[in-house]
Structures are given as structure tokens and as C-alpha cells.
């Protein structure tokens, strides 16, 4: 499996924009927050792992989350006890000049409770 290159768009341009950007941080009692640090990894892997048809290794999670941390979005139930109720993990790369040089990305993992 390849590792994120130093030329990913966020690093290349020095921009660490969060996927939340202009989005509201709380919607209908659900708080949306970007990935913060490694302490969140057990909750992320548990939430995604229970709904997947195939298990991912911790290395797969780390590839996406540590490679593109600003493209990992977590949702928490503010009306409950701050329980994690959703995870979206994305990736984006810049295509080669021969292929147009534009950005291309996708949602790698998505789960909601």
C-alpha cells in the first residue's frame, strides 16, 4: 500500500483546511468535529469495524486518518453523553499533469449509528 506523498494538496500549498470549513459545528444536537489526535482512534475503529463487511487493520485507518487528518470528520451526540454517532474518512490527491493535474478524492469510510 502506498503512503501519502509530500505532494498532497494540503501539504503542498501549506493549507490545513478542515473539511468543516464553513459548515455549522452543531446541527440538530449533533456536533461535528475534525480528527484531533490518536486518542480518538479506538472509538473510530470500533465504530467503523462493527458495520464493515470486511475488517480493516489499524494500518489502513492510520494511512487515511494520519495522511489526511483534516478530511476525517467525527459526529457526536450532544444531547446524549457525547457518544460518537458517525465517522467520515476521506482522501484527496492531485492527479499527474498528464491526467489533467486536478484534484481527485473519495470517501474511504463512512458509518453512522
VENTA-V976907 format. One record per residue. N is the residue number from 1. RES is the residue in three letters. SS is DSSP state (alpha for helix, beta for strand, coil for the rest). Layout:
N/RES/SS  N/RES/SS
This chain:
1/UNK/coil  2/UNK/coil  3/UNK/coil  4/UNK/coil  5/UNK/coil  6/UNK/coil  7/UNK/coil  8/UNK/coil  9/UNK/alpha  10/UNK/alpha  11/UNK/alpha  12/UNK/alpha  13/UNK/coil  14/UNK/coil  15/UNK/coil  16/UNK/coil  17/UNK/coil  18/UNK/coil  19/UNK/coil  20/UNK/coil  21/UNK/coil  22/UNK/coil  23/UNK/coil  24/UNK/coil  25/UNK/coil  26/UNK/beta  27/UNK/beta  28/UNK/coil  29/UNK/coil  30/UNK/beta  31/UNK/beta  32/UNK/beta  33/UNK/beta  34/UNK/beta  35/UNK/coil  36/UNK/coil  37/UNK/coil  38/UNK/alpha  39/UNK/alpha  40/UNK/alpha  41/UNK/alpha  42/UNK/alpha  43/UNK/alpha  44/UNK/alpha  45/UNK/alpha  46/UNK/alpha  47/UNK/alpha  48/UNK/alpha  49/UNK/alpha  50/UNK/coil  51/UNK/coil  52/UNK/coil  53/UNK/coil  54/UNK/coil  55/UNK/coil  56/UNK/coil  57/UNK/coil  58/UNK/alpha  59/UNK/alpha  60/UNK/alpha  61/UNK/alpha  62/UNK/alpha  63/UNK/alpha  64/UNK/alpha  65/UNK/alpha  66/UNK/alpha  67/UNK/alpha  68/UNK/coil  69/UNK/alpha  70/UNK/alpha  71/UNK/alpha  72/UNK/beta  73/UNK/beta  74/UNK/beta  75/UNK/beta  76/UNK/beta  77/UNK/beta  78/UNK/coil  79/UNK/coil  80/UNK/coil  81/UNK/coil  82/UNK/coil  83/UNK/beta  84/UNK/beta  85/UNK/beta  86/UNK/beta  87/UNK/beta  88/UNK/beta  89/UNK/beta  90/UNK/beta  91/UNK/beta  92/UNK/beta  93/UNK/beta  94/UNK/beta  95/UNK/coil  96/UNK/coil  97/UNK/alpha  98/UNK/alpha  99/UNK/alpha  100/UNK/coil  101/UNK/coil  102/UNK/coil  103/UNK/beta  104/UNK/beta  105/UNK/beta  106/UNK/beta  107/UNK/beta  108/UNK/beta  109/UNK/beta  110/UNK/beta  111/UNK/beta  112/UNK/beta  113/UNK/coil
